[in-house]
Amino acid sequence: MSATLVYMTAGSVEEARSIGASLVERRLAACVNILPGMLSQYRWEGSIQTDEEVVLIAKTRSDLVDSLTGHVQEIHSYDCPCVVALPIDGGNPAFLQWIEEETAEAADG
């Protein structure tokens, strides 16, 4: 099993909670952390934007990243949501096993 963290952003706590709940319910993620209060600056459609966003960090398996990403794209309010996978190179074996167990019956995105 190859565990992965998936970093995402959302426009509100409500949207982040909805996305997180959907990912955990579908077993596409074992857990989603929601961190409100992030300030983002970025260029979008030719102009600089500054917005408050909410960070989501999902713990999942690497083989579920494509399904997770596709599901987020379907339900997210953004035209181009941030969904970035970061491999986990190590950690608490019991926690990594828990990720495996909680995502073992993942439904298709």
NUKELUM-769092 format. One record per atom (N, C-alpha, C, CB): residue in one letter; atom name; x, y, z. Coordinates in nm, 2 decimals, decimal comma, padded with zeros to 4 digits, m for minus. Glycine has a CB too. Layout:
+-----+------+--------+--------+--------+
| res | atom |     c1 |     c2 |     c3 |
+-----+------+--------+--------+--------+
|   A |   CA |      X |      Y |      Z |
...
+-----+------+--------+--------+--------+
END
This chain:
+-----+------+--------+--------+--------+
| res | atom |     c1 |     c2 |     c3 |
+-----+------+--------+--------+--------+
|   M |    N |  00,08 | m00,12 |  00,00 |
|   M |   CA |  00,00 |  00,00 |  00,00 |
|   M |    C |  00,09 |  00,12 |  00,00 |
|   M |   CB | m00,10 |  00,00 |  00,12 |
|   S |    N |  00,05 |  00,22 | m00,08 |
|   S |   CA |  00,12 |  00,34 | m00,09 |
|   S |    C |  00,03 |  00,46 | m00,04 |
|   S |   CB |  00,18 |  00,37 | m00,23 |
|   A |    N |  00,05 |  00,51 |  00,08 |
|   A |   CA | m00,03 |  00,62 |  00,13 |
|   A |    C |  00,00 |  00,75 |  00,07 |
|   A |   CB | m00,02 |  00,62 |  00,28 |
|   T |    N | m00,10 |  00,84 |  00,06 |
|   T |   CA | m00,08 |  00,97 | m00,01 |
|   T |    C | m00,16 |  01,07 |  00,06 |
|   T |   CB | m00,13 |  00,96 | m00,16 |
|   L |    N | m00,10 |  01,19 |  00,07 |
|   L |   CA | m00,18 |  01,31 |  00,12 |
|   L |    C | m00,23 |  01,38 |  00,00 |
|   L |   CB | m00,09 |  01,40 |  00,21 |
|   V |    N | m00,35 |  01,43 |  00,00 |
|   V |   CA | m00,40 |  01,51 | m00,11 |
|   V |    C | m00,44 |  01,64 | m00,06 |
|   V |   CB | m00,53 |  01,44 | m00,18 |
|   Y |    N | m00,37 |  01,75 | m00,11 |
|   Y |   CA | m00,39 |  01,89 | m00,07 |
|   Y |    C | m00,50 |  01,95 | m00,16 |
|   Y |   CB | m00,26 |  01,97 | m00,07 |
|   M |    N | m00,60 |  02,01 | m00,10 |
|   M |   CA | m00,70 |  02,07 | m00,18 |
|   M |    C | m00,74 |  02,20 | m00,12 |
|   M |   CB | m00,83 |  01,98 | m00,19 |
|   T |    N | m00,81 |  02,29 | m00,19 |
|   T |   CA | m00,86 |  02,41 | m00,13 |
|   T |    C | m01,01 |  02,42 | m00,17 |
|   T |   CB | m00,78 |  02,54 | m00,18 |
|   A |    N | m01,08 |  02,50 | m00,09 |
|   A |   CA | m01,23 |  02,53 | m00,12 |
|   A |    C | m01,25 |  02,67 | m00,08 |
|   A |   CB | m01,32 |  02,43 | m00,03 |
|   G |    N | m01,36 |  02,72 | m00,13 |
|   G |   CA | m01,40 |  02,86 | m00,11 |
|   G |    C | m01,47 |  02,89 |  00,03 |
|   G |   CB | m01,49 |  02,91 | m00,21 |
|   S |    N | m01,51 |  02,79 |  00,10 |
|   S |   CA | m01,58 |  02,81 |  00,23 |
|   S |    C | m01,57 |  02,69 |  00,31 |
|   S |   CB | m01,73 |  02,85 |  00,21 |
|   V |    N | m01,59 |  02,71 |  00,44 |
|   V |   CA | m01,59 |  02,59 |  00,53 |
|   V |    C | m01,70 |  02,50 |  00,50 |
|   V |   CB | m01,60 |  02,64 |  00,68 |
|   E |    N | m01,81 |  02,55 |  00,46 |
|   E |   CA | m01,93 |  02,46 |  00,43 |
|   E |    C | m01,89 |  02,37 |  00,31 |
|   E |   CB | m02,05 |  02,55 |  00,40 |
|   E |    N | m01,83 |  02,43 |  00,21 |
|   E |   CA | m01,80 |  02,35 |  00,09 |
|   E |    C | m01,69 |  02,25 |  00,13 |
|   E |   CB | m01,74 |  02,44 | m00,03 |
|   A |    N | m01,59 |  02,29 |  00,21 |
|   A |   CA | m01,49 |  02,20 |  00,25 |
|   A |    C | m01,55 |  02,08 |  00,33 |
|   A |   CB | m01,38 |  02,27 |  00,34 |
|   R |    N | m01,64 |  02,11 |  00,42 |
|   R |   CA | m01,71 |  02,00 |  00,50 |
|   R |    C | m01,78 |  01,91 |  00,40 |
|   R |   CB | m01,80 |  02,06 |  00,60 |
|   S |    N | m01,85 |  01,96 |  00,30 |
|   S |   CA | m01,93 |  01,88 |  00,21 |
|   S |    C | m01,83 |  01,79 |  00,13 |
|   S |   CB | m02,01 |  01,97 |  00,12 |
|   I |    N | m01,73 |  01,85 |  00,08 |
|   I |   CA | m01,63 |  01,77 |  00,00 |
|   I |    C | m01,57 |  01,66 |  00,09 |
|   I |   CB | m01,52 |  01,86 | m00,05 |
|   G |    N | m01,52 |  01,70 |  00,21 |
|   G |   CA | m01,46 |  01,60 |  00,30 |
|   G |    C | m01,55 |  01,49 |  00,34 |
|   G |   CB | m01,42 |  01,68 |  00,43 |
|   A |    N | m01,68 |  01,52 |  00,37 |
|   A |   CA | m01,78 |  01,42 |  00,41 |
|   A |    C | m01,80 |  01,33 |  00,29 |
|   A |   CB | m01,91 |  01,48 |  00,45 |
|   S |    N | m01,81 |  01,38 |  00,17 |
|   S |   CA | m01,83 |  01,29 |  00,06 |
|   S |    C | m01,71 |  01,20 |  00,03 |
|   S |   CB | m01,86 |  01,38 | m00,07 |
|   L |    N | m01,59 |  01,25 |  00,05 |
|   L |   CA | m01,47 |  01,16 |  00,03 |
|   L |    C | m01,46 |  01,05 |  00,13 |
|   L |   CB | m01,35 |  01,25 |  00,03 |
|   V |    N | m01,49 |  01,08 |  00,26 |
|   V |   CA | m01,49 |  00,98 |  00,36 |
|   V |    C | m01,60 |  00,88 |  00,35 |
|   V |   CB | m01,49 |  01,05 |  00,50 |
|   E |    N | m01,72 |  00,94 |  00,31 |
|   E |   CA | m01,84 |  00,85 |  00,30 |
|   E |    C | m01,81 |  00,75 |  00,19 |
|   E |   CB | m01,96 |  00,93 |  00,27 |
|   R |    N | m01,75 |  00,79 |  00,07 |
|   R |   CA | m01,72 |  00,70 | m00,04 |
|   R |    C | m01,60 |  00,62 | m00,02 |
|   R |   CB | m01,71 |  00,78 | m00,17 |
|   R |    N | m01,53 |  00,64 |  00,10 |
|   R |   CA | m01,41 |  00,57 |  00,13 |
|   R |    C | m01,29 |  00,60 |  00,03 |
|   R |   CB | m01,43 |  00,42 |  00,13 |
|   L |    N | m01,30 |  00,72 | m00,03 |
|   L |   CA | m01,19 |  00,77 | m00,12 |
|   L |    C | m01,08 |  00,83 | m00,03 |
|   L |   CB | m01,25 |  00,87 | m00,22 |
|   A |    N | m01,12 |  00,86 |  00,09 |
|   A |   CA | m01,02 |  00,91 |  00,19 |
|   A |    C | m01,05 |  00,85 |  00,33 |
|   A |   CB | m01,02 |  01,07 |  00,20 |
|   A |    N | m00,95 |  00,82 |  00,40 |
|   A |   CA | m00,97 |  00,77 |  00,54 |
|   A |    C | m01,01 |  00,89 |  00,63 |
|   A |   CB | m00,85 |  00,70 |  00,59 |
|   C |    N | m00,96 |  01,00 |  00,60 |
|   C |   CA | m00,97 |  01,12 |  00,69 |
|   C |    C | m00,95 |  01,24 |  00,61 |
|   C |   CB | m00,87 |  01,11 |  00,81 |
|   V |    N | m01,02 |  01,35 |  00,64 |
|   V |   CA | m00,99 |  01,48 |  00,57 |
|   V |    C | m00,98 |  01,58 |  00,68 |
|   V |   CB | m01,10 |  01,52 |  00,47 |
|   N |    N | m00,87 |  01,65 |  00,69 |
|   N |   CA | m00,85 |  01,77 |  00,78 |
|   N |    C | m00,89 |  01,89 |  00,71 |
|   N |   CB | m00,70 |  01,78 |  00,83 |
|   I |    N | m00,96 |  01,98 |  00,78 |
|   I |   CA | m01,01 |  02,10 |  00,72 |
|   I |    C | m00,95 |  02,22 |  00,80 |
|   I |   CB | m01,17 |  02,11 |  00,73 |
|   L |    N | m00,88 |  02,30 |  00,73 |
|   L |   CA | m00,81 |  02,41 |  00,80 |
|   L |    C | m00,86 |  02,55 |  00,74 |
|   L |   CB | m00,65 |  02,40 |  00,78 |
|   P |    N | m00,95 |  02,61 |  00,81 |
|   P |   CA | m01,00 |  02,74 |  00,76 |
|   P |    C | m00,90 |  02,86 |  00,78 |
|   P |   CB | m01,13 |  02,78 |  00,82 |
|   G |    N | m00,93 |  02,97 |  00,71 |
|   G |   CA | m00,86 |  03,09 |  00,73 |
|   G |    C | m00,73 |  03,11 |  00,65 |
|   G |   CB | m00,82 |  03,10 |  00,87 |
|   M |    N | m00,71 |  03,04 |  00,54 |
|   M |   CA | m00,60 |  03,06 |  00,46 |
|   M |    C | m00,62 |  03,17 |  00,36 |
|   M |   CB | m00,57 |  02,93 |  00,38 |
|   L |    N | m00,52 |  03,25 |  00,34 |
|   L |   CA | m00,53 |  03,36 |  00,24 |
|   L |    C | m00,45 |  03,32 |  00,12 |
|   L |   CB | m00,48 |  03,50 |  00,30 |
|   S |    N | m00,52 |  03,32 |  00,00 |
|   S |   CA | m00,45 |  03,28 | m00,12 |
|   S |    C | m00,44 |  03,40 | m00,21 |
|   S |   CB | m00,53 |  03,17 | m00,19 |
|   Q |    N | m00,32 |  03,41 | m00,28 |
|   Q |   CA | m00,30 |  03,51 | m00,38 |
|   Q |    C | m00,26 |  03,44 | m00,51 |
|   Q |   CB | m00,19 |  03,62 | m00,34 |
|   Y |    N | m00,33 |  03,47 | m00,62 |
|   Y |   CA | m00,30 |  03,39 | m00,74 |
|   Y |    C | m00,35 |  03,48 | m00,86 |
|   Y |   CB | m00,38 |  03,26 | m00,74 |
|   R |    N | m00,30 |  03,44 | m00,98 |
|   R |   CA | m00,35 |  03,50 | m01,10 |
|   R |    C | m00,45 |  03,41 | m01,16 |
|   R |   CB | m00,22 |  03,52 | m01,20 |
|   W |    N | m00,57 |  03,47 | m01,20 |
|   W |   CA | m00,68 |  03,40 | m01,26 |
|   W |    C | m00,74 |  03,49 | m01,36 |
|   W |   CB | m00,78 |  03,36 | m01,15 |
|   E |    N | m00,75 |  03,43 | m01,49 |
|   E |   CA | m00,80 |  03,50 | m01,60 |
|   E |    C | m00,74 |  03,64 | m01,62 |
|   E |   CB | m00,95 |  03,51 | m01,59 |
|   G |    N | m00,61 |  03,65 | m01,60 |
|   G |   CA | m00,54 |  03,77 | m01,63 |
|   G |    C | m00,53 |  03,88 | m01,52 |
|   G |   CB | m00,60 |  03,84 | m01,74 |
|   S |    N | m00,58 |  03,85 | m01,40 |
|   S |   CA | m00,57 |  03,95 | m01,29 |
|   S |    C | m00,53 |  03,88 | m01,16 |
|   S |   CB | m00,70 |  04,03 | m01,28 |
|   I |    N | m00,47 |  03,95 | m01,08 |
|   I |   CA | m00,43 |  03,90 | m00,95 |
|   I |    C | m00,55 |  03,90 | m00,85 |
|   I |   CB | m00,31 |  03,99 | m00,89 |
|   Q |    N | m00,57 |  03,79 | m00,79 |
|   Q |   CA | m00,68 |  03,77 | m00,70 |
|   Q |    C | m00,62 |  03,75 | m00,55 |
|   Q |   CB | m00,77 |  03,65 | m00,74 |
|   T |    N | m00,69 |  03,79 | m00,46 |
|   T |   CA | m00,67 |  03,76 | m00,32 |
|   T |    C | m00,80 |  03,72 | m00,25 |
|   T |   CB | m00,60 |  03,88 | m00,24 |
|   D |    N | m00,80 |  03,59 | m00,20 |
|   D |   CA | m00,92 |  03,54 | m00,14 |
|   D |    C | m00,89 |  03,46 | m00,02 |
|   D |   CB | m01,00 |  03,46 | m00,25 |
|   E |    N | m00,99 |  03,45 |  00,07 |
|   E |   CA | m00,98 |  03,36 |  00,18 |
|   E |    C | m01,03 |  03,22 |  00,13 |
|   E |   CB | m01,07 |  03,40 |  00,30 |
|   E |    N | m00,95 |  03,12 |  00,16 |
|   E |   CA | m00,99 |  02,98 |  00,12 |
|   E |    C | m00,98 |  02,89 |  00,24 |
|   E |   CB | m00,90 |  02,94 |  00,01 |
|   V |    N | m01,01 |  02,77 |  00,22 |
|   V |   CA | m01,01 |  02,67 |  00,33 |
|   V |    C | m00,92 |  02,55 |  00,27 |
|   V |   CB | m01,15 |  02,62 |  00,37 |
|   V |    N | m00,83 |  02,51 |  00,35 |
|   V |   CA | m00,74 |  02,39 |  00,31 |
|   V |    C | m00,80 |  02,26 |  00,35 |
|   V |   CB | m00,60 |  02,41 |  00,36 |
|   L |    N | m00,80 |  02,16 |  00,26 |
|   L |   CA | m00,84 |  02,03 |  00,30 |
|   L |    C | m00,72 |  01,94 |  00,27 |
|   L |   CB | m00,96 |  01,98 |  00,21 |
|   I |    N | m00,69 |  01,85 |  00,37 |
|   I |   CA | m00,58 |  01,75 |  00,35 |
|   I |    C | m00,64 |  01,62 |  00,37 |
|   I |   CB | m00,46 |  01,78 |  00,45 |
|   A |    N | m00,65 |  01,54 |  00,26 |
|   A |   CA | m00,70 |  01,40 |  00,27 |
|   A |    C | m00,59 |  01,30 |  00,28 |
|   A |   CB | m00,79 |  01,37 |  00,15 |
|   K |    N | m00,62 |  01,19 |  00,36 |
|   K |   CA | m00,53 |  01,08 |  00,37 |
|   K |    C | m00,59 |  00,97 |  00,29 |
|   K |   CB | m00,50 |  01,04 |  00,52 |
|   T |    N | m00,52 |  00,91 |  00,19 |
|   T |   CA | m00,58 |  00,81 |  00,11 |
|   T |    C | m00,47 |  00,72 |  00,06 |
|   T |   CB | m00,65 |  00,87 | m00,01 |
|   R |    N | m00,51 |  00,63 | m00,03 |
|   R |   CA | m00,41 |  00,54 | m00,10 |
|   R |    C | m00,38 |  00,60 | m00,24 |
|   R |   CB | m00,47 |  00,40 | m00,12 |
|   S |    N | m00,26 |  00,58 | m00,28 |
|   S |   CA | m00,21 |  00,64 | m00,41 |
|   S |    C | m00,30 |  00,59 | m00,53 |
|   S |   CB | m00,07 |  00,60 | m00,44 |
|   D |    N | m00,35 |  00,46 | m00,52 |
|   D |   CA | m00,43 |  00,41 | m00,63 |
|   D |    C | m00,57 |  00,47 | m00,63 |
|   D |   CB | m00,44 |  00,26 | m00,62 |
|   L |    N | m00,61 |  00,55 | m00,53 |
|   L |   CA | m00,74 |  00,62 | m00,53 |
|   L |    C | m00,73 |  00,76 | m00,57 |
|   L |   CB | m00,80 |  00,61 | m00,39 |
|   V |    N | m00,61 |  00,81 | m00,59 |
|   V |   CA | m00,60 |  00,96 | m00,62 |
|   V |    C | m00,68 |  01,00 | m00,75 |
|   V |   CB | m00,45 |  00,99 | m00,64 |
|   D |    N | m00,67 |  00,92 | m00,85 |
|   D |   CA | m00,75 |  00,96 | m00,97 |
|   D |    C | m00,90 |  00,96 | m00,95 |
|   D |   CB | m00,72 |  00,86 | m01,09 |
|   S |    N | m00,95 |  00,86 | m00,87 |
|   S |   CA | m01,09 |  00,86 | m00,84 |
|   S |    C | m01,13 |  00,98 | m00,75 |
|   S |   CB | m01,13 |  00,73 | m00,77 |
|   L |    N | m01,05 |  01,00 | m00,65 |
|   L |   CA | m01,07 |  01,11 | m00,56 |
|   L |    C | m01,07 |  01,24 | m00,63 |
|   L |   CB | m00,96 |  01,12 | m00,45 |
|   T |    N | m00,97 |  01,26 | m00,72 |
|   T |   CA | m00,96 |  01,39 | m00,80 |
|   T |    C | m01,08 |  01,40 | m00,89 |
|   T |   CB | m00,83 |  01,38 | m00,89 |
|   G |    N | m01,12 |  01,30 | m00,96 |
|   G |   CA | m01,24 |  01,31 | m01,04 |
|   G |    C | m01,37 |  01,34 | m00,96 |
|   G |   CB | m01,26 |  01,18 | m01,12 |
|   H |    N | m01,38 |  01,28 | m00,85 |
|   H |   CA | m01,50 |  01,31 | m00,76 |
|   H |    C | m01,50 |  01,46 | m00,72 |
|   H |   CB | m01,50 |  01,22 | m00,64 |
|   V |    N | m01,38 |  01,51 | m00,67 |
|   V |   CA | m01,37 |  01,65 | m00,63 |
|   V |    C | m01,41 |  01,74 | m00,75 |
|   V |   CB | m01,23 |  01,68 | m00,58 |
|   Q |    N | m01,36 |  01,71 | m00,87 |
|   Q |   CA | m01,39 |  01,79 | m00,98 |
|   Q |    C | m01,54 |  01,80 | m01,01 |
|   Q |   CB | m01,31 |  01,74 | m01,11 |
|   E |    N | m01,61 |  01,69 | m00,99 |
|   E |   CA | m01,75 |  01,68 | m01,01 |
|   E |    C | m01,83 |  01,76 | m00,91 |
|   E |   CB | m01,80 |  01,54 | m01,00 |
|   I |    N | m01,79 |  01,77 | m00,79 |
|   I |   CA | m01,87 |  01,83 | m00,68 |
|   I |    C | m01,82 |  01,97 | m00,64 |
|   I |   CB | m01,88 |  01,75 | m00,56 |
|   H |    N | m01,70 |  02,01 | m00,68 |
|   H |   CA | m01,64 |  02,14 | m00,64 |
|   H |    C | m01,70 |  02,26 | m00,72 |
|   H |   CB | m01,49 |  02,14 | m00,67 |
|   S |    N | m01,71 |  02,37 | m00,65 |
|   S |   CA | m01,76 |  02,49 | m00,71 |
|   S |    C | m01,66 |  02,56 | m00,81 |
|   S |   CB | m01,81 |  02,59 | m00,61 |
|   Y |    N | m01,54 |  02,53 | m00,79 |
|   Y |   CA | m01,43 |  02,60 | m00,87 |
|   Y |    C | m01,43 |  02,54 | m01,01 |
|   Y |   CB | m01,30 |  02,59 | m00,81 |
|   D |    N | m01,40 |  02,62 | m01,11 |
|   D |   CA | m01,37 |  02,57 | m01,25 |
|   D |    C | m01,25 |  02,48 | m01,25 |
|   D |   CB | m01,36 |  02,69 | m01,35 |
|   C |    N | m01,15 |  02,52 | m01,18 |
|   C |   CA | m01,02 |  02,44 | m01,18 |
|   C |    C | m00,98 |  02,42 | m01,03 |
|   C |   CB | m00,91 |  02,52 | m01,26 |
|   P |    N | m01,03 |  02,33 | m00,96 |
|   P |   CA | m01,00 |  02,31 | m00,82 |
|   P |    C | m00,86 |  02,26 | m00,80 |
|   P |   CB | m01,09 |  02,22 | m00,75 |
|   C |    N | m00,79 |  02,31 | m00,70 |
|   C |   CA | m00,66 |  02,26 | m00,66 |
|   C |    C | m00,68 |  02,12 | m00,59 |
|   C |   CB | m00,59 |  02,36 | m00,56 |
|   V |    N | m00,62 |  02,02 | m00,66 |
|   V |   CA | m00,61 |  01,89 | m00,60 |
|   V |    C | m00,47 |  01,84 | m00,63 |
|   V |   CB | m00,73 |  01,79 | m00,66 |
|   V |    N | m00,39 |  01,82 | m00,53 |
|   V |   CA | m00,25 |  01,79 | m00,55 |
|   V |    C | m00,21 |  01,67 | m00,46 |
|   V |   CB | m00,15 |  01,91 | m00,53 |
|   A |    N | m00,16 |  01,56 | m00,52 |
|   A |   CA | m00,12 |  01,45 | m00,44 |
|   A |    C |  00,03 |  01,45 | m00,40 |
|   A |   CB | m00,15 |  01,32 | m00,52 |
|   L |    N |  00,05 |  01,42 | m00,27 |
|   L |   CA |  00,19 |  01,42 | m00,22 |
|   L |    C |  00,21 |  01,28 | m00,15 |
|   L |   CB |  00,21 |  01,53 | m00,11 |
|   P |    N |  00,31 |  01,20 | m00,20 |
|   P |   CA |  00,33 |  01,07 | m00,14 |
|   P |    C |  00,38 |  01,08 |  00,00 |
|   P |   CB |  00,43 |  00,99 | m00,23 |
|   I |    N |  00,34 |  00,98 |  00,08 |
|   I |   CA |  00,38 |  00,96 |  00,21 |
|   I |    C |  00,50 |  00,86 |  00,21 |
|   I |   CB |  00,27 |  00,92 |  00,31 |
|   D |    N |  00,62 |  00,90 |  00,25 |
|   D |   CA |  00,73 |  00,82 |  00,25 |
|   D |    C |  00,75 |  00,74 |  00,37 |
|   D |   CB |  00,86 |  00,90 |  00,22 |
|   G |    N |  00,68 |  00,77 |  00,48 |
|   G |   CA |  00,70 |  00,69 |  00,60 |
|   G |    C |  00,60 |  00,75 |  00,71 |
|   G |   CB |  00,84 |  00,70 |  00,65 |
|   G |    N |  00,61 |  00,69 |  00,83 |
|   G |   CA |  00,52 |  00,73 |  00,93 |
|   G |    C |  00,48 |  00,62 |  01,02 |
|   G |   CB |  00,40 |  00,80 |  00,88 |
|   N |    N |  00,39 |  00,64 |  01,11 |
|   N |   CA |  00,34 |  00,54 |  01,20 |
|   N |    C |  00,28 |  00,43 |  01,13 |
|   N |   CB |  00,24 |  00,61 |  01,30 |
|   P |    N |  00,34 |  00,31 |  01,13 |
|   P |   CA |  00,28 |  00,20 |  01,06 |
|   P |    C |  00,13 |  00,17 |  01,09 |
|   P |   CB |  00,36 |  00,07 |  01,09 |
|   A |    N |  00,10 |  00,18 |  01,22 |
|   A |   CA | m00,04 |  00,16 |  01,26 |
|   A |    C | m00,14 |  00,26 |  01,19 |
|   A |   CB | m00,06 |  00,16 |  01,41 |
|   F |    N | m00,10 |  00,38 |  01,18 |
|   F |   CA | m00,18 |  00,49 |  01,12 |
|   F |    C | m00,19 |  00,46 |  00,97 |
|   F |   CB | m00,12 |  00,63 |  01,14 |
|   L |    N | m00,08 |  00,42 |  00,90 |
|   L |   CA | m00,08 |  00,39 |  00,76 |
|   L |    C | m00,17 |  00,27 |  00,73 |
|   L |   CB |  00,06 |  00,37 |  00,71 |
|   Q |    N | m00,17 |  00,17 |  00,82 |
|   Q |   CA | m00,25 |  00,06 |  00,81 |
|   Q |    C | m00,40 |  00,10 |  00,82 |
|   Q |   CB | m00,22 | m00,05 |  00,91 |
|   W |    N | m00,43 |  00,19 |  00,91 |
|   W |   CA | m00,56 |  00,24 |  00,93 |
|   W |    C | m00,61 |  00,31 |  00,80 |
|   W |   CB | m00,57 |  00,34 |  01,05 |
|   I |    N | m00,53 |  00,39 |  00,73 |
|   I |   CA | m00,57 |  00,45 |  00,60 |
|   I |    C | m00,61 |  00,33 |  00,51 |
|   I |   CB | m00,45 |  00,53 |  00,54 |
|   E |    N | m00,53 |  00,23 |  00,50 |
|   E |   CA | m00,55 |  00,12 |  00,41 |
|   E |    C | m00,69 |  00,05 |  00,44 |
|   E |   CB | m00,44 |  00,01 |  00,42 |
|   E |    N | m00,71 |  00,03 |  00,57 |
|   E |   CA | m00,84 | m00,03 |  00,61 |
|   E |    C | m00,96 |  00,05 |  00,58 |
|   E |   CB | m00,83 | m00,07 |  00,76 |
|   E |    N | m00,95 |  00,18 |  00,61 |
|   E |   CA | m01,07 |  00,27 |  00,59 |
|   E |    C | m01,10 |  00,30 |  00,44 |
|   E |   CB | m01,04 |  00,40 |  00,66 |
|   T |    N | m01,01 |  00,27 |  00,36 |
|   T |   CA | m01,03 |  00,30 |  00,21 |
|   T |    C | m01,04 |  00,17 |  00,13 |
|   T |   CB | m00,92 |  00,38 |  00,16 |
|   A |    N | m01,04 |  00,06 |  00,20 |
|   A |   CA | m01,04 | m00,07 |  00,14 |
|   A |    C | m01,16 | m00,10 |  00,05 |
|   A |   CB | m01,03 | m00,18 |  00,24 |
|   E |    N | m01,27 | m00,04 |  00,09 |
|   E |   CA | m01,40 | m00,07 |  00,01 |
|   E |    C | m01,44 |  00,06 | m00,06 |
|   E |   CB | m01,51 | m00,11 |  00,10 |
|   A |    N | m01,35 |  00,13 | m00,12 |
|   A |   CA | m01,38 |  00,26 | m00,19 |
|   A |    C | m01,47 |  00,24 | m00,31 |
|   A |   CB | m01,25 |  00,33 | m00,24 |
|   A |    N | m01,57 |  00,32 | m00,31 |
|   A |   CA | m01,66 |  00,32 | m00,42 |
|   A |    C | m01,60 |  00,40 | m00,54 |
|   A |   CB | m01,80 |  00,38 | m00,39 |
|   D |    N | m01,64 |  00,37 | m00,66 |
|   D |   CA | m01,59 |  00,45 | m00,77 |
|   D |    C | m01,64 |  00,59 | m00,76 |
|   D |   CB | m01,63 |  00,38 | m00,91 |
|   G |    N | m01,55 |  00,69 | m00,80 |
|   G |   CA | m01,58 |  00,83 | m00,79 |
|   G |    C | m01,71 |  00,86 | m00,86 |
|   G |   CB | m01,48 |  00,91 | m00,84 |
+-----+------+--------+--------+--------+
END
